[in-house]
Amino acid sequence: MAGAHVAQAQLSVRDLTVRFPTGRGTVQAVNGVTFDLARGASLGIVGESGSGKSVTAKTLMNLLPRTAEVSGDVIFEGEDVRQLAEQGREHFWGVKMTMVFQDPMTSLNPVKKCGEQIAETLRYHLKRAKKTALAEAEDLLAQVGIPEPGKRVDQYPHELSGGLRQRVVIAMALACEPSLLIADEPTTAVDVTVQKHLLDLLDTLRRDRGMSMILITHDLGVARGRCDEIAVMYAGRLVERAAPQTLFGDSRHPYTDALLRSIPRIDQPSHTRLEPIPGRPPELINPPEQCAYAPRCRFAQADCLESIPQISGVAGMHEFACFHPANTDRGREALAANLALGRTAAGLEITGSGGSS
Amino acid sequence: MAGSGHAPLREDLDVLLSVRDLEVEFPVGKGAVVHAVSSISFDVAEGETLGIVGESGCGKSTVAKSIIRLNDIKGGTVDYQGHDLARLKGEELRRLRPDLQMIFQDPISSLNPRRKIRQVISEGLAVWGAERGSWSQSRIEELMLSVGIDPKFGDRRAHQFSGGQCQRIGIARALALDPKVLICDEPVSALDVSVQAQVLNLLEDMKKRYGLTLLFISHDLSVVKNVSDRIIVMYLGKACEIGNANELYEHPRHPYTRALLAAVPEPAPTVDVSEGDISGELPSPINPPVGCRFNTRCSHATEVCFTEEPAMQRVGDSDHYFACHHPVAVSINA
């Protein structure tokens, strides 16, 4: 099963590690991230700011600054993506693998008409003639659901609403018919009703074109309905990966578990007391050799402070990186022991209320 | 979408803040004006949390800023304990302002980067002196402790704290003058999800501890529901629905409210997702649609919606009001 899964993978990321040297020390932004993405599948990467989700995406897109120290393998359709840059293959990114960013206003050129910007992509990568490219651009605007595409090609980004601008960015990313689209917080800057339309659009386009997608978001709800699989990142590590139903219904990593409990839910009555996660995400400069979540974790035991749990489990099914996983006997024992003591091995004071059962 | 009329104003309660026919316009040159808020009426009872929800550009922040006079009011009244905040000027306004404090969306940029946070928190007390509680080191330390900031960090500056901590400091600053009303404009939108719950719980605790009345503005429907007793849904400068938080989410009567609820990535279980879609773009607030302002995007719209502005009407004898000619039917099985 696991072998078959790997063989079908379109994108294979192995032990990806990214470090940024700074004046204060080396930032360990991404630590040993490993995952596969099957052709036509969608993967959600969920995490807070600083969790490494965007750095992972930028590594795939070869967008990291030169100072970044990268190791590990990124294999896409049999090609070593990290070597492509050295070989000068600039037509790989933007053609086979493209990206949509969070803020459409800053990813569009403010002094160029929308149509021209899309046409530019086609002319640069696919060497289309100017006229053909412009006609194709109009067609693409129609495909992403922009009303009156004939009029919009001649408009500048500031003349469009935020939702329409993001559609233009999506049209641009789709221009060369990529086989993988990376969307980094594509709907964070827009309102909920627009968000729904954009996510619906990405869904439809992905299915129609048999394209794969990596959706990066901080919003668990966004990833839930739109992805075949969700990967949760914390402090530069992948801590849990599962299908949405499993992740939301039977999470294993205490961070995922706590995150789901801390978010206000629309189906809870008002004034429901939230269960916050104590503390805050760790510094990524010189982190200690321990589970990065241990200082905030209600389950933490002595072994959590001695080594870093590696992600394990059945690839493609449910993987997690924890010694005392939530919703298991081992986890329940750890929590019961901590509750009896009133504190965890990391010194966090805990009480009976809240936390995982 | 209308929402004119005084139906939602309550008389039988201990009302602390009562807004009547509030109108705010901003000139944008060449004689054009943005109709940011058009004839909104609502009230807030003492000790209540009123949530204001709506998409960007609906006027929710303008309503909040008008109440503490951060922008000019064109028409209407804002009654606070017998004073009309909309008309007050000079010293009279200055004397009332400490009663109404605000916390903002971006916690870091709302703190002066050059000041020690002890100074940031105590500035209001230094200005008001004995009139609003005495300025003392122990008072500042008590405030810091109550929001969960260790007083030993009092000499640090804003950039040395995380976003969540800065928001706590902003809350401590707002509480320093012992206000009656706390206006929170998107207070958790800039925070990481794991920190949001800490700040939301802190606001609830502070509300109880200091007997505050809260006005809570957010675009996040789940967050608003969690903190609010009552909620106003706004669209293009008008209120379209006002009601008890649980009731409003369970039985939305305005098509726009239903559309909003259906668009939440994890929609409310009782909302019919298939029917709740809205299409098209938000019309310009410079030339808002005549009649119901939601008519350009509403699937229920008929002729009357383009000619006549619907007035606020009450659902039975409940605390639930909506402004729509063709309200969403209440599902019986729900």
Interface residues (C-beta under 8 A of the other chain):
Chain A: E48 S49 S161 G163 L164 D191 V192 T193 Q195 K196 H197 L199 H218 D219 L220 G221 V222 R224 G225 A258 L259 S262 I263 P264 R265 I266 D267 Q268 P269 S270 H271 T272 R273 L274 E275 P276 I277 P278 R280 P281
Chain B: E55 S56 S162 G164 D192 V193 S194 V195 Q196 A197 Q198 L200 N201 E204 H219 L221 S222 V223 K225 N226 V227 S228 D229 A245 N246 Y249 A259 L260 L261 A262 A263 V264 P265 E266 P267 A268 P269 D277 I278 S279 E281 L282
